[in-house]
Amino acid sequence: MIILVLSDLHLGKGKFLQNGQINLLEDFLEDEKFFDFCEYYSKGEFEKEEVHLVLNGDILNLIQIDVDGVFTSIIDDTVTVRAIDAIVKGHPKFFEGIRHFLKIPNKKITYVIGNHDSGMAFKEAQLAFKRYVGEGVEFCFEVNLSGVHIEHGHRFEVINTVPSDKYFMEGPNGKLILNLPWGTLFCINLLPILRKDRPNIDKVRPLGSYVRWCLIYDFSFFMKMAKIVLGYLFQSNFDEYIAQNRNFKTTLTILKQITIYPLYGKKARSILRRHPEIHTVIMGHTHVQEWLRFPENKYYFNTGTWNTIPHLDAGQLEASSRFTYVQIRVDKEKRLLLTGTMNLWQGEWKPFREEVSAI
C-alpha cells in the first residue's frame, strides 16, 4: 500500500471575492497543481495500486471564512457547513481532483482534523464535504496505518488546543458550538484586521523576528498591532464563551508562545518510545518541512505546507513555495515500512523530486 500525506493547504473562499477584488485572506493558489497530483496517483503505475491519501489537517481554513461579512467565534454546524460551501465555490478544481481520485478503485482518503479546520468534527460538516467529493472519506484526529502514525500536531501547543472532553460547549440557545483555543480565537478576531494592513503577517517566519523588525522599522504598525492584541487580551477575559477557561494570567502565558516556532522531533520520539509497533510518525502544523531518523530504523516526517512562506532568516530572505508531501510504501500484512520519501511535487511533466529517502 502507498500512503500519501500532505497538510496545511489553508483553502479559503478563493483568489477573488464576489465583487472581483483579490481575497487577501486566501492562502491556497495551487488548485491546478493539486488536481494534477490527484490525477498522477490515479493512473499509470498507480491505477491498480492501493493508494491512501491522508489530508493531514488545516486543509480548509474554516476559521477565516466570514459569514455574511462577519467573522464569528460562535461556530456551530450551520456556520461550518456554510463555510465549506463557500470554499468549494472558490476552489472547484481542487474538489474535482479529490472527486476523481475517489472514483478510481483502491483509492481512499482520510481527513485528519487540525486547528484551522476544527469544525470538521461536526457530523454535518463531514456529510457536507462528502456531498462534494464522494463517500470514500473518513474523518479523525489521528490515524495509524500499518505502523505509520499520522496526526496534525497542534495538540502539542496549549495555544492551539483544548482538552478532548471539552472540544464542544453549549452555545446560544443551547446549540453545540466549538470550544475554541486562544490561538484560534486570535486568528478569527484579530488576523483579518491585521492582514488588511500586512497580508502576510501570519506567514512570516520566524514570527518573533518579524515582530522585532516592526518595532524598529515599522513602528506605527507595531503600535497598532500591540494596541489590538492587548485590547483583545483584556476583552477575552470577559466574553461569555471565552472567559470560562481562561484568565488574564494564563492568557499572558499563552501569548509568549506566539513567537515560538515549534519543531516536533522530540514529540515524535516520545510517540515512538510509547508505541513500539509504530515505525513512522508524520505531522504537519509547523509549516516546516522536517525529516529525522531515529535508532531501530524509525522515522519522523513533517510535510510542511503548499502556501507561500516569507522568510526573515538571513539565509532565506525571499518568499518560498515548496509543494512537499510524504510518500510511504508499507507491507500491510507485516506492518513494515518498505520505503519512505519526502517529495517535492513539480507537475505531471516531471511529477516529483525526492528530497530525502528513509530507505
Secondary structure by P-SEA (a helix, b strand, c coil): cbbbbbccccccccccccccccccccccccaaaaaaaaaaaacccccccbbbbbccccccccccccccccccccccaaaaaaaaaaaaaacaaaaaaaaaaaaccccbbbbbbcccccccccaaaaaaaaaacccccccccccccccccccccccccccccccccccccccccbbbbbbccaaaaaaaccaaaaaacccccccccaaaaaaaaaacccaaaaaaaaaaaaaaaaaaaccccccccccaaaaaaaaaacccccccaaaaaaaaaacccccbbbbcccccccccccccccbbbbbccccbbbbccccccbbbbbbbbbbbbbccccccccbbbbccccccccccccccccc
